[in-house]
Amino acid sequence: SQSFVVTVGSRGGSVVAAVAEWGELLQTYHDAANLDDVTLTKVGYQTDNGAMYCFCDDANCSDTLIRKGAEARTQGAPMGYLSFQGAGASDGRGQAAPWCVSTWGVDGGLGPEYPLPISELADAFGAPVQLYAPYFCPNSSYFANGTYAKVSSNVSREGCGDYAFDDVAPSQSRDFYDAFFDRGVAQGMVSFEPDFMNQNYNCVDDFVETVDAATTWQRGMADAAAARNVTIQWCYATPTDALAALRMPAVTNFRVSFDFCYGNSWDVGASSLLIWALGKQPSKDTLWTTPNNRTAIPGCDWTPDHE
């Protein structure tokens, strides 16, 4: 059976007030709660697409990030966490789907520009890490030996032609992420970001064509995270993802902007409304804190809003 909630705003005539009232009803119905999350209470150092060192080409990028963390401390801005997700943080990028993971950095997939293991990088940087894995490249080692079953994207679905990837099968999601997060936590992970949640849902036949497969997959991830006090940011998510997260305390925030690389990442008003109403936090991607003097960032054309 299905239940429906219909509400007519009673706090004035604004859309914002009506959506807020509807969201409060859903939060109460689902007994929604969130874990404490350092990424929502502390300033962090970002390496996502558009950040200066997303595509770090220094000889020793581990040392580069450590020095940047030290510089921030000397300027009175200690970093609460390091979001470690750029090129070299895992291998597989460019194989089949944007930023797909063949071998996670925790499992030995760091590029040669990052000579330090993630645990040593986190210790030297002086803060825990947020780690990133949107989905897995086809034929990655994670599903090669039969320990875990997988579901694969269907590149013939609309909008999925560039997204060939694998996810763990829903029935084994909790077991997979229990082990996956154990290895991450051992390296200093306190937050996890899966990206392209839109494609994770809309490009997988099982998720689109069955009632509960996607939620089962999501819940396995979220419950494994909650058991370790690890929080999750879902990036490029769908409204159904936001609704599902009402019962997932580990999913504390959603990326509501484009990558800083592409410009207009400040335009988050409308996209934040649903997330905020449902008791989660909207997150904007990357912010430069100094004028970049039209500095060229690999892969990102300069635009006025990069200043």
VMD Tcl script that draws the C-alpha trace (Angstrom):
set ca {
  {0.00 0.00 0.00}
  {1.02 3.59 -0.54}
  {0.55 6.58 1.75}
  {0.31 10.17 0.58}
  {0.77 13.46 2.40}
  {-1.06 16.52 1.12}
  {-0.61 19.82 2.92}
  {-1.87 23.33 2.32}
  {0.46 25.95 3.74}
  {-0.99 27.80 6.74}
  {1.85 30.24 7.49}
  {1.33 32.79 4.78}
  {1.31 32.79 1.05}
  {4.95 32.04 0.20}
  {6.17 28.92 -1.55}
  {9.04 28.68 0.93}
  {6.68 28.60 3.92}
  {4.46 25.97 2.31}
  {7.40 23.71 1.40}
  {8.86 24.13 4.90}
  {5.58 23.08 6.51}
  {5.32 20.06 4.23}
  {8.90 19.09 5.05}
  {8.30 19.34 8.79}
  {5.35 16.96 8.48}
  {7.51 14.43 6.65}
  {10.35 14.75 9.15}
  {7.93 14.11 12.00}
  {6.28 11.17 10.22}
  {9.63 9.49 9.52}
  {11.18 10.43 12.89}
  {14.04 11.98 10.92}
  {17.42 12.61 12.54}
  {20.98 13.33 11.46}
  {24.42 12.39 12.73}
  {26.79 15.12 13.80}
  {28.97 15.98 10.81}
  {32.31 17.79 10.88}
  {31.85 18.81 7.24}
  {28.86 20.93 8.33}
  {30.45 22.57 11.35}
  {34.07 23.11 10.28}
  {35.78 24.71 7.31}
  {37.42 22.10 5.09}
  {40.01 22.09 2.33}
  {38.45 21.11 -0.99}
  {39.97 19.27 -3.95}
  {36.84 18.86 -6.08}
  {36.56 19.95 -9.70}
  {37.48 23.64 -9.81}
  {39.69 23.64 -6.74}
  {43.30 24.63 -7.31}
  {44.67 21.15 -6.69}
  {41.93 18.95 -8.13}
  {44.37 18.18 -10.95}
  {47.59 18.58 -8.99}
  {50.64 18.28 -11.22}
  {53.29 18.90 -8.57}
  {56.01 16.33 -8.07}
  {54.67 15.53 -4.58}
  {51.01 16.45 -4.20}
  {50.81 14.90 -0.74}
  {53.33 17.49 0.39}
  {51.45 20.25 -1.46}
  {48.22 19.58 0.45}
  {50.08 19.29 3.75}
  {51.70 22.69 3.15}
  {48.34 24.25 2.28}
  {46.86 22.93 5.52}
  {49.78 24.43 7.46}
  {49.36 27.77 5.66}
  {45.70 27.87 6.64}
  {46.57 27.29 10.28}
  {49.13 30.10 10.30}
  {46.43 32.41 8.91}
  {44.07 31.52 11.74}
  {41.90 29.12 9.75}
  {42.59 25.54 10.87}
  {40.96 23.05 8.53}
  {38.39 20.74 10.08}
  {38.70 18.14 7.34}
  {40.32 17.45 3.96}
  {37.98 16.57 1.10}
  {40.28 14.31 -0.91}
  {38.74 13.51 -4.27}
  {40.67 14.94 -7.19}
  {42.68 13.24 -9.89}
  {45.03 10.72 -8.30}
  {42.82 10.11 -5.26}
  {41.73 6.82 -6.90}
  {42.48 5.24 -10.23}
  {40.04 4.60 -13.05}
  {39.08 8.17 -14.00}
  {38.32 8.40 -17.73}
  {37.95 4.65 -18.28}
  {34.22 4.38 -18.84}
  {32.22 6.88 -16.80}
  {33.26 10.24 -15.33}
  {35.41 9.69 -12.25}
  {34.61 5.97 -11.99}
  {36.75 4.05 -9.49}
  {38.77 1.06 -10.55}
  {40.80 0.93 -7.33}
  {39.92 3.24 -4.45}
  {42.81 5.25 -3.06}
  {42.40 3.49 0.28}
  {42.95 0.16 -1.49}
  {46.11 1.17 -3.31}
  {44.66 3.26 -6.13}
  {46.52 6.49 -5.37}
  {48.31 8.08 -8.29}
  {52.11 8.46 -8.22}
  {51.70 12.16 -7.42}
  {50.43 11.10 -3.97}
  {53.26 9.09 -2.40}
  {51.81 9.08 1.12}
  {49.07 6.62 2.12}
  {45.85 8.43 2.96}
  {46.26 7.80 6.69}
  {49.67 9.46 6.69}
  {48.37 12.32 4.56}
  {45.50 12.91 7.00}
  {47.83 12.83 10.00}
  {50.30 15.26 8.42}
  {47.50 17.55 7.17}
  {46.13 17.58 10.68}
  {42.51 16.68 9.98}
  {40.33 13.69 9.05}
  {39.31 13.09 5.46}
  {36.19 12.99 3.33}
  {36.66 10.33 0.65}
  {34.94 9.89 -2.69}
  {33.69 7.01 -4.82}
  {30.75 7.67 -7.16}
  {30.52 4.19 -8.74}
  {32.92 1.56 -10.03}
  {34.47 1.16 -13.46}
  {33.35 -1.94 -15.39}
  {35.61 -4.88 -14.61}
  {36.98 -3.29 -11.44}
  {38.50 -5.70 -8.94}
  {35.63 -5.22 -6.48}
  {33.32 -7.58 -8.33}
  {35.88 -9.72 -10.17}
  {36.23 -12.60 -7.71}
  {32.54 -13.20 -7.10}
  {32.55 -12.10 -3.45}
  {29.97 -9.44 -4.26}
  {27.32 -9.43 -6.97}
  {26.89 -6.27 -9.04}
  {24.37 -4.32 -11.03}
  {25.53 -2.53 -14.16}
  {24.34 0.60 -15.87}
  {22.49 0.41 -19.17}
  {24.15 2.89 -21.51}
  {21.17 2.70 -23.89}
  {18.94 4.45 -21.36}
  {18.29 8.12 -22.03}
  {21.14 10.29 -20.79}
  {23.33 7.30 -19.90}
  {25.50 6.92 -23.00}
  {28.62 8.19 -21.21}
  {27.96 6.34 -17.97}
  {29.16 2.73 -18.09}
  {29.65 1.64 -14.47}
  {28.94 -1.00 -11.84}
  {27.38 -0.77 -8.37}
  {27.08 -3.46 -5.74}
  {23.85 -5.45 -5.95}
  {21.24 -4.14 -3.48}
  {21.04 -7.41 -1.56}
  {24.76 -7.19 -0.74}
  {25.03 -3.44 -0.30}
  {25.31 -3.54 3.51}
  {27.99 -6.24 3.49}
  {29.96 -4.46 0.78}
  {29.89 -1.06 2.46}
  {30.63 -2.55 5.89}
  {33.95 -3.77 4.53}
  {34.51 -0.73 2.30}
  {33.98 1.74 5.14}
  {36.06 -0.28 7.60}
  {39.03 0.23 5.29}
  {38.22 3.92 4.88}
  {37.83 4.57 8.60}
  {41.16 2.86 9.22}
  {42.71 5.52 6.94}
  {41.05 8.48 8.70}
  {37.74 8.77 6.82}
  {34.91 10.51 8.66}
  {32.76 11.43 5.64}
  {31.98 9.76 2.33}
  {30.76 11.26 -0.93}
  {29.23 9.21 -3.71}
  {28.72 11.35 -6.79}
  {26.39 11.21 -9.80}
  {23.51 9.89 -7.71}
  {21.18 10.86 -10.55}
  {22.98 8.49 -12.92}
  {23.37 5.86 -10.22}
  {19.59 5.70 -10.14}
  {18.43 6.52 -13.65}
  {21.02 4.45 -15.54}
  {20.50 1.15 -13.68}
  {17.56 -0.92 -14.91}
  {17.01 -2.66 -11.57}
  {16.76 0.67 -9.76}
  {14.30 2.21 -12.21}
  {12.13 -0.83 -12.84}
  {11.63 -2.17 -9.31}
  {10.04 -0.57 -6.28}
  {12.73 -1.00 -3.66}
  {16.07 -1.94 -5.26}
  {17.50 1.59 -5.26}
  {16.42 2.24 -1.66}
  {17.86 -1.10 -0.54}
  {21.18 -0.18 -2.16}
  {21.11 3.27 -0.56}
  {20.15 1.94 2.85}
  {23.00 -0.58 2.82}
  {25.43 2.28 2.26}
  {23.79 4.57 4.82}
  {23.40 1.95 7.55}
  {27.02 0.84 7.17}
  {28.09 4.47 7.50}
  {25.90 5.10 10.55}
  {27.32 2.04 12.30}
  {30.77 3.68 12.06}
  {29.64 7.26 12.74}
  {30.60 8.16 9.16}
  {28.48 10.81 7.47}
  {27.53 10.96 3.80}
  {27.06 13.69 1.24}
  {25.02 12.67 -1.81}
  {26.03 14.64 -4.87}
  {23.90 15.33 -7.98}
  {21.00 13.52 -6.33}
  {17.35 13.24 -7.33}
  {14.30 14.37 -5.31}
  {13.54 10.72 -4.60}
  {17.02 10.36 -3.09}
  {16.28 13.29 -0.78}
  {13.00 11.71 0.32}
  {14.61 8.33 0.90}
  {17.26 9.96 3.10}
  {14.60 10.98 5.63}
  {15.19 7.58 7.22}
  {18.97 7.65 6.84}
  {20.66 9.68 9.61}
  {24.11 9.21 8.06}
  {23.07 11.14 4.94}
  {23.38 14.64 6.36}
  {23.82 16.82 3.30}
  {23.38 17.08 -0.45}
  {25.43 18.89 -3.06}
  {23.02 21.37 -4.64}
  {25.39 23.22 -6.97}
  {27.28 22.50 -10.14}
  {31.01 21.90 -9.82}
  {32.79 25.18 -9.20}
  {34.72 24.49 -12.40}
  {31.71 25.19 -14.61}
  {30.62 28.49 -13.07}
  {27.33 29.58 -11.48}
  {27.90 27.35 -8.47}
  {26.57 30.21 -6.34}
  {23.08 29.70 -7.79}
  {21.71 27.31 -5.17}
  {18.49 28.95 -3.97}
  {15.90 26.79 -5.70}
  {17.91 23.56 -5.43}
  {18.41 24.08 -1.69}
  {14.71 24.44 -0.86}
  {13.73 20.75 -0.92}
  {16.88 19.64 0.92}
  {16.43 22.24 3.65}
  {12.73 21.46 4.09}
  {13.53 17.77 4.62}
  {16.00 18.53 7.40}
  {19.23 17.96 5.50}
  {21.85 20.57 4.68}
  {22.45 21.95 1.17}
  {26.11 22.11 0.18}
  {27.81 24.31 -2.40}
  {30.90 23.07 -4.22}
  {34.28 24.72 -3.57}
  {34.97 28.36 -2.76}
  {38.14 30.24 -3.55}
  {39.02 32.43 -0.58}
  {41.56 34.60 -2.43}
  {41.41 36.34 -5.80}
  {42.73 33.91 -8.37}
  {43.83 36.59 -10.86}
  {42.32 34.55 -13.66}
  {44.51 31.61 -12.72}
  {44.07 28.73 -15.15}
  {42.80 25.60 -13.43}
  {43.30 22.42 -15.47}
  {40.08 21.60 -17.27}
  {38.28 24.78 -16.14}
  {37.94 27.88 -18.27}
  {38.09 31.04 -16.19}
  {34.76 32.78 -15.66}
  {34.03 35.98 -13.71}
  {32.41 34.09 -10.86}
  {35.67 32.23 -10.22}
  {36.95 35.41 -8.53}
}
mol new
graphics top color blue
foreach p $ca { graphics top sphere $p radius 0.5 }
foreach p [lrange $ca 0 end-1] q [lrange $ca 1 end] { graphics top cylinder $p $q radius 0.2 }
display resetview
